[in-house]
Each structure stands twice: as C-alpha cells, then as structure tokens.
Amino acid sequence: MKVTEAEIVISAVSKKQYPNDGLPEIALAGRSNVGKSSFINKLIHRKNLARTSSKPGKTQTLNFYKINESFYFVDVPGYGYAKVSKKEREKWGMMMEEYFQTRDTLKAVLLITDVRHEPTRDDIQMYEFLKYYELPVIIVATKLDKVPKSKQAKHIKRTEQTLQVDPHDVVLPFSAETGEGKDEAWGYLRTYLGV
C-alpha cells in the first residue's frame, strides 16, 4: 500500500478522547521496546512518525495514527516493563481493557513479539486476553534480521508453540531493518480494512 498521508491525531487515555470519525482501526500490542514504533514507521515509510524510544515503558497513552485518511494504527502502551509502578500498570490495564472491550471500529490486533526470544508470560497473557475478547490477531515476530537464516524457522515455530497459536491466526516473520514481511503485513491488513 502506498502511504501518502500519516499523522498522529491524538494520544488518548480514555474513551471520550478516541476519534469518532468511524474509521477502521488496527491496534498494535506488545512488550515495551519490542519494536511497535519501528514496525509502524517501516510500514508507512516514515523515519519517525511513531517515536521509537530507548526508554522502555514510554508509551503511556493510546496513540492514534491516521493513515491516508482511511484508517488508524493505534499504538497501545507496552507491557511487561518492571520499572513501572503497580498502580501505573493497573491504570494502563484498565485503559487497554476499555479500548479492547468497547471499540467497535477495532478490526484486528497486531501482537508484536521478538522472534529472538521465547514469548514471555506477558505475551502469552496478552494473546489469551485478545482471544478471550474474540479479536482477530496477527502475531508479528520482529527482529528477524537478528536471527541467522538457518535458525529462523525454529524460532518462528517456538513462538507458535509457546503462544499455542490458534490455527486460524498467522505468525508473520518481520524485520524493520530489511523490510522482510512488509508486503505480507499489508496483505493481511487489507483483508481487515477493506482497502
């Protein structure tokens, strides 16, 4: 897909701040520092529309990025970062739950994992949470370029087994460095966005 327009519209903390133009949304969930911003930036050919941070736990809001005036990427707060207080984590949890439970325009969730490592307990919980709410999930296994070609299939299989991926769900190997998986990602997104 050719992206000609991309802008951050709002960083929301509650339902009343969500955009109300009825455009479809694709949410991105994943651990802090797993590469959600790099994924967005690679997909839309921008260096830094989505801010990448060396400080994990930086995204504390739901960031709505409007793409081509036709849909949103919604970057949700990263999870699993220890330096955030329990109270702060609970607040994020409630904010994310409200969004995932109530948002009619949400079409699918990209669960971003790091293919180099086995999915964490937080990743498993997030996947189960999304399945519980019957949300379509695409698992994006990022940082593929950091794994030797001969070991990639093994790492992807480990991701599938650890998350106990539903046969209807896709695990998409992806590299923000090389762009591998980008066209496939757009292919899947199109089916949910109808664009």
Stockholm file with secondary structure:
# STOCKHOLM 1.0

chainA/1-195         MKVTEAEIVISAVSKKQYPNDGLPEIALAGRSNVGKSSFINKLIHRKNLARTSSKPGKTQTLNFYKINESFYFVDVPGYGYAKVSKKEREKWGMMMEEYFQTRDTLKAVLLITDVRHEPTRDDIQMYEFLKYYELPVIIVATKLDKVPKSKQAKHIKRTEQTLQVDPHDVVLPFSAETGEGKDEAWGYLRTYLGV
#=GR chainA/1-195 SS CCCCCEEEEEEESSGGGSCCSCCCEEEEEEBTTSSHHHHHHHHTTCSSSSCCCSSTTCCCSEEEEEETTTEEEEECCCBCCTTSCHHHHHHHHHHHHHHHHHCTTEEEEEEEEETTSCCCHHHHHHHHHHHHTTCCEEEEEECGGGSCHHHHHHHHHHHHHHHTCCTTSEEEECCTTTCTTHHHHHHHHHHHHTC
#=GC SS_cons         CCCCCEEEEEEESSGGGSCCSCCCEEEEEEBTTSSHHHHHHHHTTCSSSSCCCSSTTCCCSEEEEEETTTEEEEECCCBCCTTSCHHHHHHHHHHHHHHHHHCTTEEEEEEEEETTSCCCHHHHHHHHHHHHTTCCEEEEEECGGGSCHHHHHHHHHHHHHHHTCCTTSEEEECCTTTCTTHHHHHHHHHHHHTC
//
